Amino acid sequence: MQFNSVLLNITSEDPPRMAEFYTNVLKLKPNHVIGEGAFDLNGGTVLHIDGHSETQGKSKEPHRMLI
């Protein structure tokens, strides 16, 4: 299997604020094809910042990630 692109999705209780940080502080290039909160990274990778009804407050397990 060969991958041509990868999408990393991060959820936040305040996606617009997080997207503003990635735009203004980290200077990531927005990906307008995918939509609001999406940013181009290297090698066909896209970072997408989104909201979720169960994402709130500090993480109980900050080391945990879903792949």
Number of C-alpha atoms within 10 A of each C-alpha: 3 4 6 8 10 12 14 13 15 15 16 18 15 14 18 15 13 16 22 14 13 19 16 10 9 10 11 17 14 20 16 11 8 12 10 15 23 24 24 17 16 7 9 11 14 20 19 21 21 19 16 12 8 9 13 12 8 7 9 7 7 7 6 8 7 4 5
